[in-house]
Each structure stands twice: as C-alpha cells, then as structure tokens.
Amino acid sequence: MGLAFKFDNRPYSGATFRPRPEIHMDADANLLLVATPWGQRASARKTIDKILEYYVLARSDREVTSPFERLTCLSTAANNLRTATLLANELLYREENRAEYRSGVELFGASFVDNEFVWIQVGQPQILLAREGGRLMPLGGYVDLALDMSDGRELLPALPNQLLGLDSTVNLAINSFRAKPGDRVVLMSHSSPPRSLYTLTRDQLTLDRISGALAEANPDMAFWLGVLDLEDASPSIETDNGNEIPA
C-alpha cells in the first residue's frame, strides 16, 4: 500500500507573537518539513535545505555514508531523517550560534514510506492523530516555556523550550506508526490547547473548526495549525460501470 498526502495550514496572529513556519512539501519523496524560526528567518530555510540535501541523496542511494551511527532500532527511512536533522543541527550551530545565540529552529519532519509514517520533532508543533470513528490521540509534544513559566492565571506569550541549532548536540524525538488511508494528523503550535479540542471527531477536525476552538479559548494567543490527510496512493482500474478497484 502506498500513501499520498494532502496538507493545509493556517497561522493565527492574535495579540501575541509566534513566528510563521517555513514549510516544504515533496510529493515525490513523500516528505513534509515544518521549520519554525526563532531569530533570523533565514535559519528555517537553511534547515530545510540541509535536511533535503542528505535525505534526497540517501533515498536514491542506499550506499550513501552517514557521519552518525545508524540506530538498529530505527527503519532506514527513520535513520535517514535522523541523520539529515543532525546535519542541519550541526550547520545551524556552527554558522549561527557557536559564539552567541542568534537563531534556533523548531522542527517537525515526516516521511511516508510504504505504510510507515515516521516523524521527527524538536520543540513544537504538538502532534495529534485522528482516525475514522475516533477522536484525537496525542502522539508527541513539548511543554514550552510559556506554559512552564506561567502562574496558572494568565498564559505568557509563546516561548520555545527546545530548538535546533543552539548546541552541538540536540535532543531529538523520533517515532513512527503504521499509517492507514484516512488518517488525519493535526499539527498545532500552541502553548495550551483547550480540552474542548479533544472531544472533536476526525471529520470535525478541520482548519476552520480547530481554529475556532483555539481562538474562542484564548483570543489573544497566536498559534499555527496544520492538517495532514493521508490517502491511498495505490493505482486503481476503472471498470465498465465506472467503479474503481485496486490495480
């Protein structure tokens, strides 16, 4: 079974600041990258370009060498994404932050190979999965400094807790799940999502509906939202009566 994807996203400014991410979608490589810059905006594009440089090469050449040890607990696709991200971290640290902190990047990256959905994460967005007939299931997320340092009465403006490029090493979160056509993955850069969001079913989890719930809960808070739909990319054959069957 092959997978294809459709991705829509939306920023919401509110009264506070949250940087808008740079997004790269590659349908041929089945790769999605979301890089949110904190500092110089060019750092997000630099991160994406470095990840692509290695990931695309490794995907086409299985013999490509890796400067980092490959982990036996991860698939080939996951190892390639991990190595590409570590190379991007090295580049940002060396060119931006070796002497002083100038710029960092929150990163979400996902690849879809056969039926494996692999994602890698540094900082936000929050990652949530909804399946047919089900509600949201959290897959990954960070407590950011806005929530961590707030007193409980009023939430502070967005402030990241984990960033790519601030140190020569980086704490990567990487995981995978067995993807199915119809899966909907919600990406959400928000310090404190409301409880009402988790009562919505998959079909209700649209950009408009989620944006409305987040804005109603905290009108002043900036956020970014993405909705990723996974679809069956297997070829089909049209029969004489107009129906389609798998090839």
C-alpha positions as CSV (number, residue, x, y, z in Angstrom):
1,M,0.0,0.0,0.0
2,G,1.3,3.4,-1.0
3,L,0.4,6.6,0.8
4,A,-0.1,10.1,-0.5
5,F,-0.8,13.2,1.5
6,K,-2.7,16.5,1.4
7,F,-1.6,19.3,3.7
8,D,-3.3,22.6,4.6
9,N,-2.1,25.1,7.2
10,R,-3.1,28.4,8.8
11,P,-1.4,30.9,11.1
12,Y,-3.4,33.0,13.6
13,S,-1.8,36.2,14.9
14,G,-3.9,37.1,17.9
15,A,-2.3,39.8,20.2
16,T,0.9,37.9,20.8
17,F,3.7,36.8,18.6
18,R,4.5,33.4,17.3
19,P,6.7,33.1,14.2
20,R,5.2,31.6,11.0
21,P,7.0,28.4,9.9
22,E,8.6,27.7,6.6
23,I,7.0,24.6,5.0
24,H,8.4,22.2,2.4
25,M,6.2,19.5,0.8
26,D,7.7,17.0,-1.5
27,A,5.1,14.6,-3.0
28,D,7.7,12.6,-4.9
29,A,9.8,11.9,-1.8
30,N,6.7,11.8,0.5
31,L,8.3,14.2,2.8
32,L,6.9,17.1,4.9
33,L,9.1,19.6,6.8
34,V,7.8,22.4,9.0
35,A,10.6,24.7,10.4
36,T,9.7,27.5,12.7
37,P,12.4,30.1,13.1
38,W,13.2,31.9,16.3
39,G,15.6,34.6,15.4
40,Q,16.7,35.1,11.8
41,R,14.0,33.8,9.5
42,A,16.6,32.5,7.0
43,S,17.6,29.8,9.5
44,A,14.4,27.9,8.8
45,R,15.1,27.8,5.1
46,K,18.7,26.8,5.8
47,T,17.5,23.9,8.0
48,I,15.1,22.7,5.3
49,D,17.7,22.9,2.5
50,K,20.3,20.9,4.6
51,I,17.8,18.2,5.5
52,L,16.8,17.8,1.9
53,E,20.4,17.6,0.7
54,Y,21.0,14.5,2.7
55,Y,17.6,12.9,2.7
56,V,17.0,13.0,-1.0
57,L,20.5,11.6,-1.6
58,A,20.1,8.8,0.9
59,R,16.7,7.9,-0.6
60,S,18.2,7.5,-4.0
61,D,21.5,5.9,-3.0
62,R,21.3,3.2,-0.3
63,E,25.1,3.1,-0.1
64,V,25.5,6.8,0.9
65,T,27.6,7.1,4.0
66,S,26.4,8.6,7.3
67,P,28.6,10.7,9.6
68,F,26.5,9.4,12.5
69,E,25.9,5.9,13.8
70,R,22.8,4.3,12.3
71,L,20.4,3.1,15.0
72,T,19.3,-0.6,14.6
73,C,16.1,0.2,16.4
74,L,15.0,2.5,13.6
75,S,14.0,1.8,10.0
76,T,16.0,3.1,7.0
77,A,13.7,6.0,6.5
78,A,13.8,7.0,10.2
79,N,17.6,6.8,10.2
80,N,17.8,8.9,7.1
81,L,15.6,11.6,8.6
82,R,17.5,11.5,11.9
83,T,20.9,11.9,10.1
84,A,19.6,14.7,8.0
85,T,18.3,16.5,11.1
86,L,21.6,16.1,13.0
87,L,23.4,17.5,10.0
88,A,21.1,20.5,10.0
89,N,21.7,21.0,13.7
90,E,25.5,21.0,13.2
91,L,25.2,23.5,10.4
92,L,23.0,25.9,12.4
93,Y,25.2,25.6,15.5
94,R,28.4,26.2,13.5
95,E,27.1,29.1,11.4
96,E,24.7,30.8,13.8
97,N,25.3,30.0,17.5
98,R,28.8,28.9,18.2
99,A,29.8,32.3,19.7
100,E,26.4,33.5,20.9
101,Y,22.8,32.6,20.5
102,R,21.4,34.2,17.3
103,S,18.8,31.9,15.9
104,G,17.2,28.5,16.5
105,V,14.5,26.4,14.8
106,E,11.6,24.3,16.0
107,L,11.3,21.4,13.6
108,F,8.7,18.8,12.6
109,G,9.6,16.4,9.8
110,A,7.7,13.4,8.5
111,S,8.2,10.8,5.8
112,F,5.8,8.2,4.4
113,V,7.4,5.0,3.1
114,D,5.0,2.2,2.3
115,N,2.7,2.3,5.3
116,E,5.2,3.7,7.8
117,F,4.7,7.2,9.0
118,V,8.0,8.4,10.6
119,W,8.2,11.8,12.3
120,I,11.0,13.7,14.0
121,Q,10.5,16.6,16.3
122,V,12.4,19.3,18.1
123,G,10.0,21.6,20.0
124,Q,6.5,22.4,18.7
125,P,4.2,21.7,16.9
126,Q,2.1,19.3,19.0
127,I,1.3,16.2,17.0
128,L,-2.1,14.5,17.2
129,L,-3.7,11.7,15.3
130,A,-7.4,11.1,14.4
131,R,-8.7,8.0,12.7
132,E,-12.1,7.2,11.2
133,G,-14.6,6.9,14.0
134,G,-12.1,8.1,16.7
135,R,-11.1,11.2,18.5
136,L,-7.7,12.9,18.8
137,M,-4.8,10.9,20.2
138,P,-1.7,12.8,21.2
139,L,1.4,11.4,19.5
140,G,4.1,14.0,20.5
141,G,4.5,17.4,22.1
142,Y,6.6,19.6,24.3
143,V,5.7,21.7,27.3
144,D,7.0,25.1,26.1
145,L,8.4,27.8,28.4
146,A,5.2,29.9,28.0
147,L,3.3,27.2,29.9
148,D,6.2,26.1,32.1
149,M,6.7,29.7,33.5
150,S,3.1,30.9,33.7
151,D,1.5,31.3,37.1
152,G,-1.7,29.5,36.1
153,R,-3.9,32.6,35.8
154,E,-2.6,34.1,32.6
155,L,-0.5,32.3,29.9
156,L,2.7,34.0,28.8
157,P,3.4,34.7,25.1
158,A,4.8,31.8,23.1
159,L,8.4,30.9,24.1
160,P,10.1,27.7,22.9
161,N,11.7,25.1,25.1
162,Q,13.6,23.1,22.6
163,L,15.4,24.4,19.5
164,L,17.6,23.0,16.7
165,G,21.0,24.6,16.4
166,L,21.6,26.0,19.9
167,D,24.1,23.3,20.8
168,S,26.4,20.9,19.1
169,T,24.1,18.1,20.2
170,V,20.3,18.0,20.2
171,N,17.6,16.1,21.9
172,L,15.5,14.6,19.0
173,A,12.1,13.0,19.5
174,I,11.6,10.4,16.7
175,N,8.9,7.8,16.4
176,S,6.6,6.1,13.9
177,F,3.2,4.4,13.5
178,R,1.5,2.2,10.9
179,A,-0.4,4.6,8.8
180,K,-3.8,3.9,7.2
181,P,-5.6,5.8,4.4
182,G,-8.0,8.2,6.0
183,D,-5.6,9.1,8.9
184,R,-5.6,12.7,9.8
185,V,-2.6,14.2,11.6
186,V,-3.1,17.6,13.3
187,L,-0.1,19.8,13.9
188,M,-0.6,22.6,16.4
189,S,1.9,25.2,17.6
190,H,0.0,26.3,20.7
191,S,1.1,26.6,24.4
192,S,-2.1,25.2,26.0
193,P,-4.7,23.7,23.7
194,P,-8.3,23.7,25.2
195,R,-9.9,20.5,26.5
196,S,-12.8,21.0,24.1
197,L,-10.5,20.2,21.2
198,Y,-10.1,16.6,22.3
199,T,-13.9,16.0,22.0
200,L,-13.9,16.6,18.3
201,T,-14.2,13.6,15.9
202,R,-12.0,13.1,12.9
203,D,-14.5,14.7,10.5
204,Q,-14.9,17.7,12.7
205,L,-11.2,18.3,12.8
206,T,-11.0,20.9,10.0
207,L,-8.9,24.0,9.9
208,D,-11.9,26.2,10.4
209,R,-13.3,24.2,13.3
210,I,-10.0,23.8,15.2
211,S,-9.1,27.5,14.6
212,G,-12.4,28.5,16.0
213,A,-12.0,26.4,19.1
214,L,-8.5,27.7,19.8
215,A,-9.4,31.3,19.2
216,E,-12.5,31.0,21.4
217,A,-10.5,29.6,24.3
218,N,-7.8,32.3,24.1
219,P,-8.4,35.1,21.6
220,D,-5.1,36.9,22.3
221,M,-2.9,33.9,21.8
222,A,-1.1,33.4,18.5
223,F,-0.9,29.9,17.1
224,W,-0.2,27.9,13.9
225,L,-2.2,25.0,12.7
226,G,-1.7,22.3,10.1
227,V,-3.9,19.4,9.0
228,L,-2.3,16.5,7.2
229,D,-4.6,13.9,5.5
230,L,-3.1,10.6,4.4
231,E,-4.6,9.0,1.3
232,D,-4.3,5.7,-0.6
233,A,-1.8,6.2,-3.5
234,S,-2.2,2.7,-4.8
235,P,-3.1,2.7,-8.6
236,S,-6.7,1.7,-9.4
237,I,-8.5,0.4,-12.5
238,E,-11.9,1.8,-13.6
239,T,-14.4,-0.8,-14.6
240,D,-17.0,-0.6,-17.3
241,N,-19.7,0.6,-14.8
242,G,-17.5,3.4,-13.6
243,N,-16.3,1.9,-10.3
244,E,-12.7,1.8,-9.3
245,I,-10.9,-1.2,-8.0
246,P,-7.3,-1.5,-6.7
247,A,-4.8,-2.5,-9.5
